Amino acid sequence: MRRAEAEAERLGVEIDFRVCDMRELARCVDGEFDAIISCDNALPHLLSVEELGAAIGSVYSCLLSGGVLIASTRDYDAICLRG
């Protein structure tokens, strides 16, 4: 999160960054959002269909109508094999 905060400061934008368990997002933040971003490997740490469903449901409950979840995963095994 420190890097994100430094980048926001460098760009002159004010962003309220939070680190939360995606399965319990509504407990960590107030309100609804236009977008929620989950990058790299937050989602693969959820080890069951139930946990993934809870995370997606939690995110959905915090999005404004028409809001988006931007999520990415990275295949570190493939990166390590190439390295």
N, C-alpha and C positions, 0 to 999 in steps of 0.2 A: 504494500500500500504506500510505502514511502516514495517509491519511484513515481507512482501515479500522482501523489500530492505534489512532488517536485515538478512534474510535467505540467500540471494544472497551474502552478504558480508561475512557471516559465512562460506559459501561454496567456497568463493574465485572466484565467477563468476561475470562478468559484464553484467548486464541486464538493458536495457532502459525501465523502467516501465512507463506506461501511464494509465490514467483514462479518458475514453471518452464515449460519448453517442454512442452506437453501431449503431444507425441510421445514424450517421454522422462521421463515423470512418475516412474516407479519409480526412476530414478537420483537424483532430487531429494528424495524422501521415503522414510521407512521405515514399514512397516506398512500396514494397510488402514483405510479410512474409511467411516463411515456415509453421508457425502455429500461430493461434490466440486462446487464452484461455479465456473462460467466465465461471466462477465457481459460485456455489451457486445459487442465485436467480436473476441474472440480466435479464434473458429472461422472467420470469413470471411478471416482472414489465411492460412489453409491453402489453398493454391491448386490442389490436385489431389485427386481421390478417394482416391488412395493416402495422401496426407498426412492427410486427414480420417480415413481408416480407421485409420492408425497412432495418431492422437490418441485416438480412441474406444477402440481396443484397449488403449492404455496406461492410460487412465482406468479402464476395466473391470477391469484387473488389480490396481488399487489399491483397489477397492471391496469392502467386506464383502458377504457374501451378503445380498441384499435392499437393498443400498445404492443410492443414486440419484445421477445426474448432473443438476445444475440448470444449464441453459445458456440464455443469451439472446443475441439479436443486436439491433442497432439500425440502422435504415435512415437513415443520416446524410444521404443524398441527399434523401430526402423531407423531413427536418427543415430542411435548408438551403433547399430550394425554398419552404417555407412561410414561412421567416424573413424 
